[in-house]
Amino acid sequence: MHEAIMRVDQELTLASKQLGQSAEIAQCLVSLRLARRVRQGEAAVRAGLSRATAQRIEKGDPGVAIGALLRYLDAIAPGMNLLQLLSGDDPAIIALERRSRPQRVRDLSAAEMKALDF
């Protein structure tokens, strides 16, 4: 007799803390990919994954194998490991964060205000 193979929904078996960690890893991967200006489809091809699997990884699907996630990371940032990803200290991510910060605007001097008065 053959045993029935039953697919387990990982979201039902994980605690909310673990689901949150999965989502955090996904967000770090998305930020890294965007900061390094790598298209999702390109990263998927480099990793030997389908685009659907890349989408699942980036959505934080806990059912994706850790090996696929690590291959995807390596396709985006060759040589980077998971601990480095989570540290968030990649130069591309730091530059992206700096670009997205609001810039402080200083008050104009009286002379500048007078020059602009029309």
Backbone as CSV, one residue per row, in Angstrom:
resi,resn,N_x,N_y,N_z,CA_x,CA_y,CA_z,C_x,C_y,C_z
1,MET,0.833,-1.188,0.000,0.000,0.000,0.000,0.875,1.250,0.000
2,HIS,0.395,2.238,-0.697,1.083,3.514,-0.746,0.520,4.446,0.318
3,GLU,1.425,5.129,0.965,0.973,6.116,1.942,0.580,7.383,1.200
4,ALA,-0.467,7.989,1.659,-0.902,9.255,1.060,0.057,10.352,1.502
5,ILE,0.545,11.105,0.539,1.428,12.214,0.851,0.557,13.446,1.076
6,MET,0.722,14.015,2.241,-0.099,15.158,2.594,0.785,16.401,2.699
7,ARG,0.433,17.417,1.968,1.174,18.673,2.014,0.719,19.455,3.243
8,VAL,1.676,19.935,4.005,1.374,20.670,5.227,1.466,22.161,4.944
9,ASP,0.450,22.896,5.344,0.463,24.350,5.206,1.327,24.899,6.331
10,GLN,2.506,25.413,5.978,3.465,25.881,6.972,2.924,27.034,7.813
11,GLU,2.051,27.833,7.247,1.506,28.961,8.002,0.650,28.479,9.166
12,LEU,0.066,27.300,9.040,-0.758,26.771,10.115,0.080,26.129,11.212
13,THR,1.295,25.691,10.879,2.117,24.985,11.853,3.122,25.881,12.569
14,LEU,3.294,27.103,12.104,4.266,28.001,12.718,3.601,28.989,13.666
15,ALA,4.316,29.340,14.714,3.840,30.366,15.642,3.938,31.724,14.955
16,SER,3.183,32.685,15.447,3.179,34.009,14.817,4.570,34.638,14.857
17,LYS,5.354,34.362,15.890,6.722,34.897,15.967,7.560,34.358,14.813
18,GLN,7.408,33.076,14.517,8.158,32.458,13.422,7.697,32.999,12.075
19,LEU,6.411,33.238,11.925,5.901,33.829,10.690,6.450,35.239,10.517
20,GLY,6.559,35.961,11.621,7.133,37.296,11.579,8.586,37.273,11.145
21,GLN,9.333,36.273,11.597,10.729,36.140,11.195,10.835,35.842,9.708
22,SER,9.943,35.021,9.211,9.919,34.701,7.791,9.645,35.962,6.966
23,ALA,8.721,36.778,7.442,8.402,38.032,6.756,9.575,39.008,6.824
24,GLU,10.298,39.013,7.941,11.459,39.908,8.096,12.572,39.519,7.119
25,ILE,12.826,38.230,6.986,13.838,37.763,6.035,13.433,38.170,4.621
26,ALA,12.157,37.994,4.310,11.655,38.359,2.979,11.854,39.840,2.713
27,GLN,11.536,40.683,3.687,11.678,42.132,3.500,13.141,42.507,3.307
28,CYS,14.038,41.849,4.028,15.476,42.107,3.857,15.928,41.727,2.450
29,LEU,15.431,40.603,1.943,15.780,40.177,0.585,15.262,41.166,-0.457
30,VAL,14.036,41.623,-0.290,13.457,42.580,-1.231,14.262,43.875,-1.212
31,SER,14.580,44.363,-0.016,15.365,45.595,0.095,16.726,45.444,-0.565
32,LEU,17.364,44.313,-0.341,18.672,44.067,-0.942,18.570,44.016,-2.459
33,ARG,17.549,43.321,-2.954,17.387,43.203,-4.413,17.154,44.573,-5.040
34,LEU,16.299,45.372,-4.416,16.021,46.707,-4.945,17.246,47.612,-4.844
35,ALA,17.953,47.529,-3.725,19.143,48.358,-3.535,20.223,48.015,-4.556
36,ARG,20.320,46.753,-4.912,21.322,46.331,-5.890,20.794,46.389,-7.319
37,ARG,19.563,46.827,-7.462,18.922,47.011,-8.771,18.912,45.733,-9.621
38,VAL,18.490,44.649,-8.970,18.366,43.358,-9.650,16.886,43.080,-9.821
39,ARG,16.488,42.750,-11.033,15.083,42.413,-11.281,14.772,41.053,-10.677
40,GLN,13.542,40.899,-10.216,13.117,39.651,-9.592,13.287,38.467,-10.537
41,GLY,12.884,38.625,-11.786,13.016,37.540,-12.761,14.465,37.169,-13.020
42,GLU,15.332,38.180,-13.058,16.757,37.949,-13.267,17.356,37.175,-12.091
43,ALA,16.984,37.553,-10.878,17.480,36.849,-9.691,16.986,35.401,-9.678
44,ALA,15.749,35.202,-10.088,15.191,33.854,-10.128,15.955,32.972,-11.114
45,VAL,16.242,33.507,-12.290,16.987,32.746,-13.300,18.383,32.404,-12.787
46,ARG,19.065,33.404,-12.199,20.411,33.162,-11.666,20.408,32.075,-10.590
47,ALA,19.331,32.043,-9.790,19.233,31.075,-8.700,18.719,29.718,-9.161
48,GLY,18.264,29.639,-10.403,17.699,28.385,-10.903,16.315,28.115,-10.344
49,LEU,15.577,29.195,-10.096,14.232,29.088,-9.526,13.212,29.637,-10.505
50,SER,11.965,29.244,-10.305,10.896,29.827,-11.106,10.581,31.214,-10.548
51,ARG,9.973,32.029,-11.363,9.580,33.368,-10.901,8.554,33.245,-9.787
52,ALA,7.699,32.228,-9.858,6.695,32.018,-8.806,7.360,31.720,-7.462
53,THR,8.436,30.952,-7.483,9.155,30.659,-6.243,9.818,31.925,-5.710
54,ALA,10.371,32.738,-6.596,10.968,34.007,-6.175,9.907,34.886,-5.517
55,GLN,8.716,34.910,-6.081,7.629,35.697,-5.504,7.251,35.166,-4.125
56,ARG,7.208,33.850,-3.983,6.895,33.244,-2.682,7.964,33.597,-1.652
57,ILE,9.221,33.574,-2.067,10.320,33.936,-1.159,10.140,35.372,-0.698
58,GLU,9.855,36.269,-1.631,9.732,37.689,-1.307,8.456,38.017,-0.529
59,LYS,7.499,37.115,-0.528,6.291,37.308,0.280,6.457,36.697,1.670
60,GLY,7.589,36.015,1.898,7.840,35.415,3.200,7.149,34.092,3.408
61,ASP,6.851,33.387,2.334,6.195,32.081,2.425,7.112,31.116,3.185
62,PRO,6.694,30.639,4.370,7.543,29.751,5.154,7.670,28.341,4.572
63,GLY,6.901,28.054,3.544,6.961,26.733,2.920,8.066,26.593,1.892
64,VAL,8.772,27.690,1.593,9.864,27.637,0.627,11.081,27.034,1.320
65,ALA,11.737,26.112,0.635,12.915,25.448,1.208,14.026,26.456,1.472
66,ILE,14.741,26.249,2.566,15.826,27.154,2.936,16.902,27.184,1.850
67,GLY,17.119,26.072,1.171,18.109,26.031,0.094,17.737,26.968,-1.044
68,ALA,16.464,27.023,-1.382,16.008,27.927,-2.442,16.209,29.374,-2.009
69,LEU,15.904,29.674,-0.764,16.079,31.027,-0.251,17.554,31.422,-0.298
70,LEU,18.445,30.515,0.089,19.882,30.814,0.075,20.414,30.978,-1.346
71,ARG,19.902,30.189,-2.284,20.307,30.350,-3.683,19.844,31.702,-4.218
72,TYR,18.644,32.115,-3.828,18.097,33.409,-4.254,18.959,34.539,-3.691
73,LEU,19.328,34.436,-2.433,20.211,35.431,-1.817,21.536,35.503,-2.563
74,ASP,22.115,34.368,-2.883,23.394,34.343,-3.585,23.273,34.912,-4.998
75,ALA,22.116,34.758,-5.611,21.896,35.316,-6.947,21.844,36.842,-6.902
76,ILE,21.369,37.382,-5.797,21.275,38.832,-5.643,22.609,39.416,-5.190
77,ALA,23.240,38.743,-4.224,24.495,39.236,-3.635,25.444,38.057,-3.459
78,PRO,26.186,37.708,-4.509,27.089,36.556,-4.429,28.032,36.644,-3.227
79,GLY,28.090,35.558,-2.486,28.982,35.479,-1.336,28.367,35.945,-0.030
80,MET,27.217,36.607,-0.086,26.574,37.083,1.141,25.877,35.919,1.826
81,ASN,25.975,35.868,3.160,25.251,34.824,3.884,24.030,35.432,4.589
82,LEU,23.230,34.580,5.174,21.972,35.005,5.780,22.200,35.975,6.945
83,LEU,23.234,35.741,7.729,23.524,36.644,8.846,23.890,38.041,8.354
84,GLN,24.645,38.107,7.282,25.002,39.409,6.703,23.759,40.111,6.164
85,LEU,22.869,39.345,5.539,21.625,39.923,5.030,20.832,40.567,6.156
86,LEU,20.691,39.840,7.255,19.876,40.326,8.364,20.515,41.497,9.102
87,SER,21.823,41.630,9.000,22.495,42.751,9.675,22.144,44.079,9.019
88,GLY,21.802,44.055,7.725,21.393,45.272,7.022,22.511,46.256,6.766
89,ASP,23.758,45.795,6.840,24.870,46.730,6.660,25.511,46.658,5.278
90,ASP,24.773,46.153,4.311,25.262,46.134,2.934,25.323,47.570,2.419
91,PRO,26.429,47.977,1.786,26.552,49.356,1.300,25.409,49.791,0.381
92,ALA,24.892,48.891,-0.431,23.793,49.247,-1.333,22.521,49.559,-0.547
93,ILE,22.269,48.821,0.518,21.079,49.068,1.343,21.228,50.386,2.094
94,ILE,22.415,50.646,2.618,22.658,51.900,3.324,22.454,53.089,2.390
95,ALA,22.959,52.981,1.168,22.787,54.062,0.185,21.314,54.254,-0.165
96,LEU,20.582,53.158,-0.330,19.147,53.249,-0.633,18.399,53.935,0.502
97,GLU,18.730,53.584,1.747,18.070,54.206,2.895,18.377,55.700,2.960
98,ARG,19.600,56.074,2.663,19.971,57.499,2.681,19.188,58.279,1.629
99,ARG,19.034,57.667,0.439,18.293,58.344,-0.631,16.818,58.520,-0.280
100,SER,16.273,57.603,0.514,14.844,57.656,0.802,14.509,58.486,2.041
101,ARG,15.522,58.913,2.790,15.273,59.756,3.966,14.827,61.148,3.533
102,PRO,13.895,61.709,4.286,13.504,63.091,3.958,14.677,64.034,4.241
103,GLN,14.817,65.038,3.389,15.887,66.015,3.546,15.385,67.181,4.385
104,ARG,16.236,67.641,5.271,15.891,68.786,6.098,15.946,70.059,5.269
105,VAL,14.992,70.895,5.457,14.943,72.165,4.741,15.196,73.271,5.765
106,ARG,16.159,74.124,5.476,16.468,75.212,6.407,15.618,76.424,6.061
107,ASP,15.439,77.276,7.047,14.721,78.533,6.834,15.564,79.450,5.965
108,LEU,14.905,80.222,5.132,15.605,81.189,4.300,15.991,82.408,5.125
109,SER,17.112,82.993,4.765,17.537,84.226,5.438,16.648,85.373,4.945
110,ALA,16.719,86.499,5.638,15.926,87.677,5.251,16.286,88.128,3.842
111,ALA,17.588,88.077,3.508,18.034,88.491,2.164,17.483,87.539,1.099
112,GLU,17.473,86.244,1.406,16.937,85.265,0.455,15.440,85.463,0.273
113,MET,14.741,85.726,1.371,13.292,85.959,1.296,12.996,87.204,0.449
114,LYS,13.801,88.276,0.633,13.606,89.514,-0.122,13.859,89.285,-1.598
115,ALA,14.898,88.460,-1.906,15.243,88.178,-3.305,14.126,87.384,-3.988
116,LEU,13.426,86.568,-3.219,12.348,85.751,-3.788,11.012,86.476,-3.838
117,ASP,10.891,87.575,-3.135,9.638,88.323,-3.099,9.360,88.952,-4.455
118,PHE,8.302,88.546,-5.092,7.977,89.103,-6.406,6.561,89.580,-6.458
